[in-house]
Amino acid sequence: MEKKRNHLEHLGIARGFGILSVVMAHTFVPEIRGGNPVLSILFLFFSGTTMQLFMMLSGYLFERSYDKYRPQGSLRFCIGKVKTLVVPYLSMSVISYAGIALAFMVPQLANVLGSAGYAKVGLLEAIFQITTFENHIVSHLWFLPTIFLIQIASFLAGRFFSRLPGLLVAAVLFIAAHYLAMPTLVYRVCTLHLFFCIGRRMVFLDAMTQKKWLVLVLPACLLTFAVQQAGWLGWSIPLEVLMALVVGVAGAASYIAVSRIIAGTVAGRGVAWVGKNSFAIYLLHQPFIVSGVSGVLLMYAPLPHLAICAITLALGIALPYLADRYVISKAGLLRFMFRGEYKAKAKKGHAAGRDGVA
């Protein structure tokens, strides 16, 4: 029992590292990272590793719970995922579109939105963007419909995608996504389903994320990423596919290996706390907290860019937690909108029920 608890603890720490990286990357808004090569590189690194980490964690936990899911039947499973993934996506999308439309009515905020590349969107166009995710005004929400489609497909396919033939099919889709023009959600599913499948191979994931493997996977991730960004081998689609796969898998494995090392320490408990609240942080930190505050500070406050990043990172972690803990959890309608829950649940159960989703 103690071993199992420690095992799940390091997964929670990895989730905490992942969401910290996501929020940090979003603090590097284009106006900030555009003039700072280091932040630009960090942004690209986080983009190539963090959601791959979340997909592998989601696949891992999905496989752990598969035997409990199966007796529910397909309909009940799909309804459950609609509530916990699609409903929060739709709620946050509607609120974001409405909030941005209202902000355009305030001249000072309209200036901020315009400088950040936002434009006014009509009602029909907004409905189309939300339902298809094409040109969605809040880009970070793509993870929810993507993981929803992957989990539904994985459940309906049984254990096919956790075995070698399924991994090969997922690899073919991963490669095809780099060659073919696809709708946004189809592209996301094809490029990330392979990482979900790798996560389902529990033996493989456990082996590659032991502490002793960190000396291999971290250098492999960093070296491949450096080669990828520098273009030392020249540019070709096959190389891009291979390097994206190595960076994603080795990067995710590195996060988990580091999480094993700090499990049980003060730092580990702190990062695990962030991981425990990762869904609320992911859902609520954009666009109004991180990007919104960054835009206002960049336009109206003479602060150094790194100070703005520090402020928005702190707010992006703290405000979603406070909103979830003291507002959302207290009202049934809000719990349904942002968690897909009708009744209040224990925090631990709420986090576990999302199969490791950000």
PyMOL commands that set and color helices and strands:
alter all, ss='L'
color gray80, all
select helices_A, chain A and resi 2-27+30-33+37-64+66-72+74-103+107-115+123-132+139-156+160-162+164-177+184-200+202-208+211-230+237-262+266-276+278-284+290-300+305-326+328-330+332-339+347-352
alter helices_A, ss='H'
color red, helices_A
deselect
rebuild
show_as cartoon
